[in-house]
């Protein structure tokens, strides 16, 4: 009898869990769209905050890419580099059939190279001052 009640309780709870999950995806999508609007308006700090919230609800490679771009625009080099490096693992985790677009792959290579060089130059300048 207890087992039957437990199964019944689980079955009744399942739609509620599924509905919450769908609400989270819908909220993440709205946040992503709002952040994209802010990004295009060059309100990078505000866009970043909302992209990060969206990423918490529904991790997506496209969001990771925009987070990296926001950090780069805000000249937060370490954070930008971190998120550019996270793009490919996130993309692969989505199990897509095709690779990222060529322009995105090129952006990743170029930005990772630039950001690493920028960090190295900062370290060298700091060492020279000491």
ChimeraX attribute file (.defattr): number of C-alpha atoms within 10 A of each C-alpha:
attribute: neighborCount
match mode: 1-to-1
recipient: residues
	/A:1	6
	/A:2	7
	/A:3	8
	/A:4	9
	/A:5	10
	/A:6	11
	/A:7	12
	/A:8	11
	/A:9	11
	/A:10	11
	/A:11	11
	/A:12	11
	/A:13	11
	/A:14	11
	/A:15	11
	/A:16	11
	/A:17	11
	/A:18	11
	/A:19	11
	/A:20	12
	/A:21	14
	/A:22	12
	/A:23	13
	/A:24	16
	/A:25	16
	/A:26	15
	/A:27	16
	/A:28	23
	/A:29	17
	/A:30	14
	/A:31	21
	/A:32	23
	/A:33	16
	/A:34	16
	/A:35	27
	/A:36	20
	/A:37	13
	/A:38	17
	/A:39	21
	/A:40	10
	/A:41	10
	/A:42	13
	/A:43	16
	/A:44	22
	/A:45	16
	/A:46	14
	/A:47	25
	/A:48	23
	/A:49	14
	/A:50	23
	/A:51	27
	/A:52	20
	/A:53	18
	/A:54	26
	/A:55	19
	/A:56	12
	/A:57	17
	/A:58	18
	/A:59	18
	/A:60	17
	/A:61	22
	/A:62	14
	/A:63	24
	/A:64	25
	/A:65	23
	/A:66	24
	/A:67	28
	/A:68	26
	/A:69	22
	/A:70	25
	/A:71	21
	/A:72	20
	/A:73	16
	/A:74	15
	/A:75	12
	/A:76	14
	/A:77	18
	/A:78	16
	/A:79	18
	/A:80	25
	/A:81	22
	/A:82	16
	/A:83	23
	/A:84	25
	/A:85	18
	/A:86	15
	/A:87	24
	/A:88	18
	/A:89	10
	/A:90	18
	/A:91	18
	/A:92	14
	/A:93	12
	/A:94	12
	/A:95	9
	/A:96	9
	/A:97	7
	/A:98	7
	/A:99	12
	/A:100	15
	/A:101	8
	/A:102	9
	/A:103	9
	/A:104	13
	/A:105	14
	/A:106	12
	/A:107	13
	/A:108	19
	/A:109	13
	/A:110	12
	/A:111	19
	/A:112	19
	/A:113	12
	/A:114	14
	/A:115	21
	/A:116	15
	/A:117	12
	/A:118	14
	/A:119	14
	/A:120	12
	/A:121	12
	/A:122	12
	/A:123	12
	/A:124	11
	/A:125	11
	/A:126	10
	/A:127	9
	/A:128	8
	/A:129	7
	/A:130	5
